[in-house]
Structures are given as structure tokens and as C-alpha cells.
């Protein structure tokens, strides 16, 4: 019996030694393969940070993994992960309908309030959004059930749920007026966007044909300082706008060879827009509103009379789709508004305040709870990655992704990540790789001028959870064109997947 036990111990040690040597050899081969790929001249001027590890935390590849770089939309991995971990996959944003004053003989002698709760999908054109008509019908029912047939006051869009500026102060001025830089608010509408119909003029230098389409915002003053550009110059139109005044100007050029299109810009007054559309809806349904729409920003005379939300008589609520569905859309379409909303909800949940300083306090606690390593020196300022003041390393990203594997929400989290070649931002990646290999890669891309990043998981063909490869590829200061850089980064991901 003792001899049998001794042989068993020797066999186990031999097997362990063999597996360790095999794993070490595989790691060395992967390191050499990645080093060879990044030596390509297309990346010669770039700053790179690459890390790959298995589920046990053992490093398989490391190229300046501690370099702090701009992650771009790889930040969405952190905002969606921490939101799912903290709020839960089934969390839903709520929008309330309430009133002040008294209801007598079917008349509300006071104001009706649409009280936002941060729902980023209200009136959105996204396929997962609840149709606006359906939401308005639910709100109308709440109004009618309260016995209100006429409103002798205003319909007020109340967006006070999110305190502070709608966007982070470090965002570029040229980004803030775009659809992807619209910023958040407590009460959102149509993803805080304003659409325009655009077509080129008859000749170079002629004014661009441009007009607002949806939503209608007659309170806005739009100025157009844009002209028709040379062939091949594309769409270089940018809106410049803020929430300080209802004035916006579109500048830049639109190539004469471009076909007519819809251009989406930023709407800094979604609360007023929502109130105006619901007011119009109720008027069409026989519930008149004498005071018309209002909010707490465009109508400056209301600033001194803002009621405490606790004093409003609530009639009921409607809810958004689940956080899991929103996170899925966030990571597949790289939606900045959705990511920023989840990011700010971390602060709102932890401290009762959604300003960015509160978010940082909450995020620090969540990362400590998840036991994320490599936090020294990192700088996270927003949830979407639009800021160029975000600085993290590939080592930190891998540590975060590894920690998420131990979160109760991990299965929900990894299901939100797309695979190369699928719909969304990864539709052009790894097209020549086998479908089976691509499907095992769950990854988020991140890109802006000079930045290309990919981080995520590679699921093993067989074996335990610890065999999963966690990776982060971060490239900054890259002046080579995308068509040269993307195949190289695709090759790194394919090499990692082939080793698993």
C-alpha cells in the first residue's frame, strides 16, 4: 500500500511537472509570436502595451504591459462590468410621472412632471428600445387614472436625477456637438440627439443643403457655417453647441461627391424636448395643457421655483429594458451615451449623487471589492473612453477582466461582448479566420485618432475555466493607416486563440 501511494505521488508530480513545462513552453512561444508581429514597420512609431494571461493569473505574453495608455472605448469594459456587478443584470432605469398642485373637477391646477431616472433608451431608435408611442400611452394612462382631463399649468421635463455637466469637461470641443459626444442627463430623449438632412451644394464652395429633421426643436437657433468641399473630402461637418444657450452652429465641409444623408448631432435640451413631445401627444388625445412644455434650464424664470422632487405627487413609473440588454448594446455598438449612463449610475447608487467626483469614489470601492491589481498610476475619468485623459495599462485591464471572472454576474458580462466578424464595431475584424476560432474570442474594441485597442477573453475549445486566456492589446500614437494596423492586431488575437 505504501509503495502504491509512493508511485501515485511520483506520477502526480511527474504529470504536474510535464504540464508546467508544457504551459511554460506555450507561453514562451506566444511571447515570441507576439513580439514578431509587433516588430512590423507599421507599428514602429507606436507605443504598445500588451498582456495575455490565463485564468490562474499566469502571464503568457508581456510587452510593456505596465505602460499607461489611452484605452478609448476599451473603457466600456470597465463601465459595463462594474455596473453589472453593482446594479445587477436585471436592473432597470425608471421614469416617473407626477404633479404638484390640486386636481379638481378633472383639472390639474399645477404642473405635470416627467421625472427622469437616467433611462438612456427613452425615445431611442435602437432596436432594443421600447417604442415611444407605447411609453406615451403608459404615461397617458397614469394621467387619466388620476382623473386629469386638463392641465392648467405646464408639462415639465425634470432631468435633475443626474447632477452636474452633461459631458465630462475633458471631452474635445469638436466631439461634444456630435451624436457620440452628446452627454447624459437625468431625462433623456432620442439618445440626446438631433438629426439633420444633409446634401452637397451644386458646386465646390456652395452652401451645404442642411435642415433639422427629428426631433423638432423650434426653440433652437441653428447657424450654418459649412460649405461644399472637394471630391474625396468626405463628411467633415461638426456641430458646436453647449447647454448654456439654445444656439448651435454647424461648421466644416461636405464633399460634393457625397450622397445625401442623415447627420446626427447633439441635443443639449432633451428634457425640454421630451416635455414638448408629450405635451403635443396629450393635446392630440384631448388632454390640453395651458402652460405648454418647460424644463429647469431653458426657462430661467423657473430656477427659483424648482420643487423638491420628494414633494411631487407621484402617479407611477415606466421602466427601461434590463441593464444586461443595455450593456450588450453598449459593447456591440460601442454606444458612448449608454456607457456614460452606467458609469454615472455607480456614483448615484453609492453616494446619491451622479457627478463624476462621486463616480470616482464609487469606482475605487468597486475595484477594491473585485480585488483588481495593477491599480497604481491608472487614471479613469469617464465611462465611454471619449476622454483622452483616461490612462490605463494592459496589465490593469487583464487584472480587471480576470477579477470579473469571479463576479456573480460574469456569465451575463461575457455574453455582452461581441466576437470578431460579428455585427457592430468588429464587423471587419478577422474575416479570413475560421468562424469557430472567431466565436471563441469575446472582445471589445477601442479606437480614436492614433489609438487602437482590443481587450477580452478567449474561451478554450475544452478544459476548465482557468484555461481561458485573458488579453489586452493597446496601441497609441500610431500614425499608420487602419488598413495596415488592423490585420496585425487581428493576427495577435488569432495567434492567442490558436494557442488555446
Residue pairs with C-beta under 8 A, 6 or more apart in sequence:
23 54
23 58
26 60
26 499
27 58
27 59
27 60
27 61
29 499
30 52
30 60
30 61
30 495
30 496
30 499
31 60
31 61
31 62
33 495
34 50
34 52
34 61
34 63
34 492
34 495
34 496
35 63
37 488
37 491
37 492
37 495
38 48
38 50
38 63
38 488
38 492
40 488
42 480
42 484
42 485
42 488
43 475
43 478
43 480
43 485
43 488
45 477
45 478
45 479
45 480
46 475
46 476
46 477
46 478
46 479
46 480
47 67
47 69
47 475
47 476
47 477
48 63
48 64
48 67
48 474
48 475
48 476
49 63
49 64
49 65
49 66
49 67
49 68
49 69
49 393
49 394
49 395
49 472
49 474
50 61
50 62
50 63
50 64
50 65
50 394
50 471
50 472
50 473
50 474
50 492
51 59
51 61
51 62
51 63
51 65
51 393
51 394
51 395
51 397
51 398
51 471
51 472
52 59
52 60
52 61
52 62
52 398
52 469
52 470
52 471
52 472
52 496
53 59
53 60
53 398
53 402
53 469
53 470
53 471
54 60
54 466
54 467
54 468
54 469
54 470
55 402
55 405
55 464
55 465
55 466
55 467
55 468
55 470
56 466
57 402
59 65
60 469
60 496
60 499
61 471
61 496
62 395
65 393
65 394
65 395
65 398
66 374
66 393
66 395
67 393
67 394
67 474
68 377
68 378
68 379
68 391
68 392
68 393
69 391
69 392
69 393
69 394
69 451
69 453
69 474
69 475
69 476
70 388
70 390
70 391
70 448
70 451
70 476
71 385
71 390
71 392
71 397
71 446
71 451
71 453
71 455
71 474
72 385
72 446
72 447
72 448
72 451
72 453
73 334
73 336
73 339
73 384
73 385
73 425
73 444
73 445
73 446
73 447
73 453
74 385
74 392
74 397
74 444
74 445
74 446
74 453
74 454
74 455
74 472
74 474
75 339
75 380
75 382
75 383
75 384
75 385
75 390
75 392
75 446
76 330
76 331
76 334
76 339
76 383
76 384
76 385
76 444
76 446
77 331
77 397
77 400
77 401
77 417
77 444
77 455
77 456
78 363
78 380
78 383
78 400
79 330
79 339
79 340
79 342
79 343
79 383
79 384
80 327
80 330
80 331
80 339
80 342
80 413
80 416
81 400
81 401
81 404
81 407
81 413
82 342
82 346
82 363
82 366
82 367
82 370
83 91
83 323
83 327
83 342
83 343
83 345
83 346
84 323
84 324
84 327
84 407
84 409
84 412
84 413
84 416
85 366
85 370
85 404
85 407
85 408
85 409
85 413
86 346
86 349
86 362
86 366
87 323
87 342
87 345
87 349
88 323
88 409
89 322
89 323
89 324
89 327
89 409
89 412
90 322
90 323
90 324
91 322
91 323
92 319
92 320
92 321
92 322
92 323
93 117
93 118
93 119
93 120
93 121
93 319
93 320
93 341
94 117
94 119
94 317
94 318
94 319
94 320
95 114
95 115
95 116
95 117
95 119
95 122
95 135
95 187
95 317
95 318
95 319
95 320
96 113
96 114
96 115
96 117
96 314
96 315
96 316
96 317
97 112
97 113
97 114
97 115
97 139
97 142
97 143
97 314
97 315
97 316
97 317
98 112
98 113
98 115
98 312
98 313
98 314
98 315
99 108
99 110
99 111
99 112
99 113
99 146
99 148
99 312
99 313
99 315
100 110
100 111
100 113
100 307
100 311
100 312
100 313
101 108
101 109
101 110
101 111
101 153
102 108
102 109
102 110
103 109
103 146
103 147
103 148
106 147
106 148
106 149
106 150
107 148
107 149
107 150
107 151
107 152
108 148
108 150
108 151
108 152
108 153
109 152
109 153
110 152
110 153
111 151
111 153
111 154
111 155
111 156
111 291
111 294
112 143
112 148
112 151
112 153
112 154
112 155
112 156
112 289
113 155
113 156
113 158
113 312
114 139
114 155
114 156
114 157
114 158
114 187
114 271
114 274
114 275
114 278
115 158
115 161
115 187
115 309
115 312
115 314
116 122
116 157
116 158
116 159
116 160
116 161
116 162
116 185
116 186
116 187
116 188
116 271
116 274
117 161
117 186
117 317
118 161
118 162
118 184
118 186
118 188
118 341
118 344
118 345
118 348
118 354
119 188
119 319
119 320
120 184
120 188
120 191
120 320
120 326
120 337
120 338
120 341
121 128
121 129
121 130
121 191
121 320
121 321
121 326
122 129
122 132
122 135
122 187
122 188
122 189
122 274
122 320
123 129
123 132
123 135
123 188
123 189
123 190
123 215
123 274
123 277
124 190
124 191
125 190
125 191
126 191
126 329
126 333
126 335
128 321
128 325
128 326
128 328
128 329
129 321
130 318
130 320
130 321
132 277
135 318
136 277
136 278
136 281
138 318
139 278
139 318
140 281
140 282
140 285
140 287
142 315
142 316
143 282
143 287
143 315
144 287
145 315
145 316
146 315
148 287
149 286
149 287
150 287
150 288
150 289
150 290
151 282
151 287
151 288
151 289
151 290
151 291
152 290
152 291
153 289
153 290
153 291
154 275
154 289
154 291
154 292
154 293
154 294
155 275
155 278
155 279
155 282
155 289
155 291
155 292
155 293
155 294
156 275
156 293
156 294
156 295
156 296
156 302
157 187
157 270
157 271
157 272
157 273
157 274
157 275
157 293
157 294
157 295
158 186
158 187
158 271
158 295
158 296
158 309
159 185
159 186
159 187
159 188
159 270
159 271
159 295
159 296
160 186
160 296
160 306
160 309
161 186
161 187
161 348
161 354
162 184
162 185
162 186
162 344
162 348
162 354
163 353
163 354
163 355
164 354
164 355
164 356
165 183
165 243
166 182
166 183
166 184
166 185
166 192
166 243
166 268
167 176
167 181
167 182
167 183
167 184
168 356
168 381
168 382
168 386
168 387
170 381
170 382
170 387
170 388
170 389
171 181
171 183
171 382
171 386
171 387
172 181
172 388
173 240
174 238
174 240
175 181
175 386
176 183
176 240
176 241
176 242
176 266
177 238
177 239
177 240
177 241
177 248
177 265
177 266
178 238
178 239
178 264
178 265
178 266
179 191
179 193
179 264
179 265
179 266
180 336
180 337
180 386
181 266
181 336
181 386
182 191
182 192
182 193
182 266
182 267
182 268
182 336
182 337
183 192
183 266
183 268
183 337
183 340
184 192
184 337
184 340
184 341
184 344
185 192
185 270
185 271
186 271
186 354
187 270
187 271
187 274
188 270
188 274
188 337
188 341
189 215
189 267
189 270
189 271
189 273
189 274
189 277
190 214
190 215
190 267
190 270
190 273
191 335
191 337
192 266
192 267
192 268
192 270
192 337
193 264
193 265
193 266
193 267
194 212
194 215
194 217
194 220
194 239
194 264
194 265
194 266
194 267
195 212
195 213
195 214
195 215
195 262
195 263
195 264
195 265
196 210
196 211
196 212
196 213
196 250
196 262
196 263
196 264
196 265
197 209
197 210
197 211
197 213
197 260
197 262
198 208
198 209
198 210
198 235
198 237
198 254
198 260
198 261
198 262
198 263
199 208
199 209
199 210
199 254
199 259
199 260
199 261
200 206
200 208
200 209
200 228
200 254
200 255
200 256
200 257
200 258
200 260
201 207
201 208
201 209
201 227
201 228
201 256
202 228
203 228
203 256
204 227
204 228
204 229
204 230
204 256
205 227
205 228
206 227
206 228
207 224
207 226
207 227
207 228
208 224
208 226
208 227
208 228
208 237
208 253
208 254
209 260
210 224
210 226
210 237
210 250
210 263
212 220
212 222
213 262
215 267
215 273
215 277
216 276
217 267
217 269
217 273
219 246
219 269
219 272
219 298
220 246
220 247
220 248
220 269
221 246
221 247
221 248
222 248
222 249
222 250
223 247
223 248
223 249
223 250
224 249
224 250
225 249
225 250
225 251
226 237
226 250
226 251
226 252
226 253
226 254
227 253
227 254
228 253
228 254
228 255
228 256
229 236
229 253
229 254
229 255
229 256
230 255
230 256
231 255
231 256
231 257
232 255
232 257
233 253
233 255
234 255
234 258
235 254
235 255
235 258
235 261
235 263
236 252
236 253
236 254
236 255
237 250
237 251
237 252
237 253
237 254
237 263
238 250
238 251
238 252
239 248
239 249
239 250
239 251
239 265
239 266
240 248
240 249
240 250
240 251
241 247
241 248
241 249
241 265
241 266
241 268
242 268
243 268
243 269
243 297
246 268
246 269
246 298
248 265
250 265
267 273
269 295
269 297
269 298
271 295
271 296
271 297
272 293
272 294
272 295
272 297
272 298
275 293
275 294
275 295
276 292
276 293
278 293
279 289
279 292
279 293
282 288
282 289
283 289
294 302
295 302
296 302
296 303
296 306
320 326
323 342
324 412
324 415
324 416
326 338
326 342
327 338
327 342
327 412
327 413
327 416
328 415
328 416
329 335
329 338
330 338
330 339
330 342
330 416
331 416
331 417
331 418
331 444
332 416
332 418
332 422
332 423
332 424
332 425
333 424
333 425
334 424
334 425
334 444
334 445
336 384
336 385
336 386
337 384
339 383
339 384
339 385
340 382
340 383
340 384
342 383
343 359
343 382
343 383
343 384
344 354
344 356
344 359
344 383
345 354
346 359
346 362
346 363
346 366
347 353
347 354
347 355
347 356
347 357
347 358
347 359
347 360
347 361
347 362
348 354
348 358
349 362
350 358
350 361
350 362
350 365
351 358
351 361
351 362
352 358
356 381
356 382
359 383
360 380
363 380
367 375
367 400
370 400
370 403
370 404
370 406
370 407
371 403
372 396
372 399
372 400
372 403
373 395
373 396
373 399
374 393
374 395
374 396
374 399
375 396
377 391
377 393
378 391
378 392
378 393
378 396
379 389
379 390
379 391
379 392
380 390
380 392
381 387
381 389
381 390
382 390
385 446
385 448
386 448
388 448
393 474
394 455
394 472
394 473
394 474
395 472
397 455
397 472
397 474
398 455
398 470
398 471
398 472
401 455
401 456
401 457
401 470
401 472
402 470
404 410
404 413
405 465
405 468
405 470
407 413
414 442
414 457
417 442
417 443
417 444
417 456
417 457
418 424
418 425
418 426
418 442
418 443
418 444
419 426
419 438
419 439
419 440
419 441
419 442
419 443
420 426
420 429
420 430
420 433
420 438
420 441
420 443
420 490
420 493
421 427
421 429
421 430
421 431
421 433
421 435
421 438
422 438
425 445
425 447
426 443
426 445
428 486
429 445
429 486
429 490
429 493
430 437
430 438
430 441
430 490
430 493
430 494
433 490
433 494
437 494
437 497
437 498
440 458
440 459
440 460
440 461
440 497
440 500
441 456
441 457
441 458
441 459
441 493
441 497
442 456
442 457
442 458
442 459
443 454
443 455
443 456
443 457
443 493
444 454
444 455
444 456
445 452
445 453
445 454
446 452
446 453
446 454
446 455
447 453
447 482
450 476
450 477
450 478
450 479
451 475
451 476
451 478
452 475
452 478
452 482
452 485
452 486
452 489
453 472
453 473
453 474
453 475
454 471
454 472
454 473
454 489
454 493
455 471
455 472
455 473
455 474
456 470
456 471
457 468
457 469
457 470
457 471
458 468
458 469
458 470
458 471
458 493
458 496
458 497
458 500
459 468
459 500
460 467
460 468
460 469
460 500
461 500
467 500
468 500
469 496
469 497
469 499
469 500
471 493
471 496
473 489
473 492
473 493
475 485
475 489
478 485
